[in-house]
Amino acid sequence: MHAGTHGCSSWTAHPAGLDKVCGDAVGPRARQTLEALGAETVLRHEEQVSRFRLVSPSGRSVSGAVSTPGFVVPRRVLDARLLDAAVAAGAQFHRATVAAVSTGATDVVVTLRGGGTVRAAVVVGADGANSVVRRSIGEPPNRDTHLALAVRGYMDRPPDFRELLIRWHPVARGVAYAWAFPTADGHVNVGYGAPVSEPPRDVRRPWPAPGLTESNGLDSHATGGWFSNCIGDR
Ligand SMILES: Cc1cc2nc3c(=O)[nH]c(=O)nc-3n(C[C@H](O)[C@H](O)[C@H](O)COP(=O)(O)OP(=O)(O)OC[C@H]3O[C@@H](n4cnc5c(N)ncnc54)[C@H](O)[C@@H]3O)c2cc1C
C-alpha cells in the first residue's frame, strides 16, 4: 500500500494465489501493521480466531481466549487480497523472475531472468527463504537453527473446532511442533514442523502430528493426500 502511494512497482516470480509454506495464522501485530497501511479490510470478521490451546511436550495443556484476536486466512487468499489492495492504491504489478541485484552509484539494478533490467532508488527484497536479493548483496544463508522443515495440508474442519492449537513435541535437539489452525471456509490447516537438523526419515510420507489429533476430532488419516513438504524461515 505504501508501494502504491509512493509510485512503486512490485515484481514477483509466481502468480498471486499460489499456496505458501505457512500455517495461515495472522497475528495481532500483523493486523496492526495492516491497519497502519490502511489495508485492514484484507482480513474478514469471520476469519477471526480468539481461542487458543497450547500443549506441552508432557501433554499438559492450557487454553483460553486472547483479548486481541488473530486471524486464519489461507495464504493464497491473503496474498491475492494484498496484491489487489496494493494495485488499488496505485502500485504497478509485474511478473518476472529476478536473477540478480547489484548496487550502482546512484541506484539499484535488478537483472531479470530472460533479459532486461529494472533500476530503482530502493529495492525491498521479500523473496522468501531462498532470497536472491539476500544472496546478491552477500548476506549468508540462514543457519539451520533458524530453518524448519515441515509438512502441512488442509483437512475438513470438525464443526466445533475454532481454536489455534499448537502442540510442542520433543526431538533429539530441541522441540518440534504441530499445529491445527481453523480457516473460515470450513478447513483446518494442519502441519508439523521440525528444525532442519531433525528431518524425518522419509518426508514423502505424511507425518502423524504427534498427539495433535486424537482429542480434537481431527482425523489424521483424512489429511494423507493433502500434505506437501516445505521448507522455510521459522
Ligand atoms: C512451517 C511454517 C509455518 C509457518 N506458519 C506461519 C503462520 O501460521 N503465520 C505466520 O505469520 N507465518 C508463518 N510462517 C512464516 C511465514 O510463512 C513466512 O515468514 C513468510 O511467508 C515470509 O514472507 P516473504 O514475503 O518473505 O516470503 P514468501 O511468502 O515465501 O514469498 C516470497 C515471494 O517471492 C517470490 N520470489 C522468490 N524468488 C523470486 C525471484 N527470484 N524473483 C521474483 N520473485 C521471487 C515468490 O514468488 C513469492 O511470491 C511459517 C513458516 C513455516 C516454515
The ligand as an SDF file (V2000), in Angstrom:
LIG
                    3D

 53 58  0  0  0  0  0  0  0  0999 V2000
    6.1710  -24.4420    8.5860 C   0  0  0  0  0  0  0  0  0  0  0  0
    5.9150  -22.9610    8.6370 C   0  0  0  0  0  0  0  0  0  0  0  0
    4.7250  -22.4580    9.1380 C   0  0  0  0  0  0  0  0  0  0  0  0
    4.5230  -21.0770    9.2120 C   0  0  0  0  0  0  0  0  0  0  0  0
    3.3460  -20.6210    9.7290 N   0  0  0  0  0  0  0  0  0  0  0  0
    3.1450  -19.2900    9.8370 C   0  0  0  0  0  0  0  0  0  0  0  0
    1.9030  -18.7660   10.3560 C   0  0  0  0  0  0  0  0  0  0  0  0
    0.9760  -19.5020   10.7050 O   0  0  0  0  0  0  0  0  0  0  0  0
    1.7770  -17.4250   10.4110 N   0  0  0  0  0  0  0  0  0  0  0  0
    2.7770  -16.5660   10.0040 C   0  0  0  0  0  0  0  0  0  0  0  0
    2.5990  -15.3480   10.0900 O   0  0  0  0  0  0  0  0  0  0  0  0
    3.9390  -17.0340    9.4960 N   0  0  0  0  0  0  0  0  0  0  0  0
    4.1410  -18.3590    9.3930 C   0  0  0  0  0  0  0  0  0  0  0  0
    5.2900  -18.8340    8.8520 N   0  0  0  0  0  0  0  0  0  0  0  0
    6.2680  -17.8750    8.3410 C   0  0  0  0  0  0  0  0  0  0  0  0
    5.8070  -17.2600    7.0180 C   0  0  0  0  0  0  0  0  0  0  0  0
    5.2420  -18.2150    6.1580 O   0  0  0  0  0  0  0  0  0  0  0  0
    7.0000  -16.5780    6.3270 C   0  0  0  0  0  0  0  0  0  0  0  0
    7.6600  -15.7850    7.2890 O   0  0  0  0  0  0  0  0  0  0  0  0
    6.5300  -15.6830    5.2130 C   0  0  0  0  0  0  0  0  0  0  0  0
    5.9070  -16.4270    4.1840 O   0  0  0  0  0  0  0  0  0  0  0  0
    7.7160  -14.9600    4.6060 C   0  0  0  0  0  0  0  0  0  0  0  0
    7.1880  -13.9930    3.7110 O   0  0  0  0  0  0  0  0  0  0  0  0
    8.0380  -13.4800    2.4840 P   0  0  0  0  0  0  0  0  0  0  0  0
    7.1770  -12.4940    1.7210 O   0  0  0  0  0  0  0  0  0  0  0  0
    9.3770  -13.0300    2.9730 O   0  0  0  0  0  0  0  0  0  0  0  0
    8.3150  -14.7430    1.6090 O   0  0  0  0  0  0  0  0  0  0  0  0
    7.2900  -15.6910    0.8510 P   0  0  0  0  0  0  0  0  0  0  0  0
    5.9310  -15.6540    1.4460 O   0  0  0  0  0  0  0  0  0  0  0  0
    7.9850  -17.0080    0.7450 O   0  0  0  0  0  0  0  0  0  0  0  0
    7.1510  -15.0350   -0.6080 O   0  0  0  0  0  0  0  0  0  0  0  0
    8.2680  -14.9210   -1.4520 C   0  0  0  0  0  0  0  0  0  0  0  0
    7.7830  -14.3510   -2.7660 C   0  0  0  0  0  0  0  0  0  0  0  0
    8.9410  -14.0180   -3.5260 O   0  0  0  0  0  0  0  0  0  0  0  0
    8.7780  -14.5040   -4.8430 C   0  0  0  0  0  0  0  0  0  0  0  0
   10.1110  -14.8270   -5.3670 N   0  0  0  0  0  0  0  0  0  0  0  0
   11.0050  -15.7320   -4.8870 C   0  0  0  0  0  0  0  0  0  0  0  0
   12.1360  -15.7240   -5.6350 N   0  0  0  0  0  0  0  0  0  0  0  0
   11.9370  -14.7880   -6.5880 C   0  0  0  0  0  0  0  0  0  0  0  0
   12.7390  -14.3000   -7.6780 C   0  0  0  0  0  0  0  0  0  0  0  0
   13.9750  -14.7640   -7.9050 N   0  0  0  0  0  0  0  0  0  0  0  0
   12.2230  -13.3420   -8.4790 N   0  0  0  0  0  0  0  0  0  0  0  0
   10.9800  -12.8510   -8.2470 C   0  0  0  0  0  0  0  0  0  0  0  0
   10.1800  -13.2570   -7.2370 N   0  0  0  0  0  0  0  0  0  0  0  0
   10.6600  -14.2200   -6.4190 C   0  0  0  0  0  0  0  0  0  0  0  0
    7.8700  -15.7190   -4.7460 C   0  0  0  0  0  0  0  0  0  0  0  0
    7.1810  -15.8640   -5.9670 O   0  0  0  0  0  0  0  0  0  0  0  0
    6.9500  -15.3180   -3.6030 C   0  0  0  0  0  0  0  0  0  0  0  0
    5.8290  -14.6420   -4.1020 O   0  0  0  0  0  0  0  0  0  0  0  0
    5.5170  -20.1980    8.7450 C   0  0  0  0  0  0  0  0  0  0  0  0
    6.6940  -20.6910    8.1870 C   0  0  0  0  0  0  0  0  0  0  0  0
    6.8970  -22.0700    8.1460 C   0  0  0  0  0  0  0  0  0  0  0  0
    8.2010  -22.6110    7.5640 C   0  0  0  0  0  0  0  0  0  0  0  0
  1  2  1  0
  2  3  1  0
  2 52  2  0
  3  4  2  0
  4  5  1  0
  4 50  1  0
  5  6  2  0
  6  7  1  0
  6 13  1  0
  7  8  2  0
  7  9  1  0
  9 10  1  0
 10 11  2  0
 10 12  1  0
 12 13  2  0
 13 14  1  0
 14 15  1  0
 14 50  1  0
 15 16  1  0
 16 17  1  0
 16 18  1  0
 18 19  1  0
 18 20  1  0
 20 21  1  0
 20 22  1  0
 22 23  1  0
 23 24  1  0
 24 25  2  0
 24 26  1  0
 24 27  1  0
 27 28  1  0
 28 29  2  0
 28 30  1  0
 28 31  1  0
 31 32  1  0
 32 33  1  0
 33 34  1  0
 33 48  1  0
 34 35  1  0
 35 36  1  0
 35 46  1  0
 36 37  1  0
 36 45  1  0
 37 38  2  0
 38 39  1  0
 39 40  1  0
 39 45  2  0
 40 41  1  0
 40 42  2  0
 42 43  1  0
 43 44  2  0
 44 45  1  0
 46 47  1  0
 46 48  1  0
 48 49  1  0
 50 51  2  0
 51 52  1  0
 52 53  1  0
M  END
$$$$
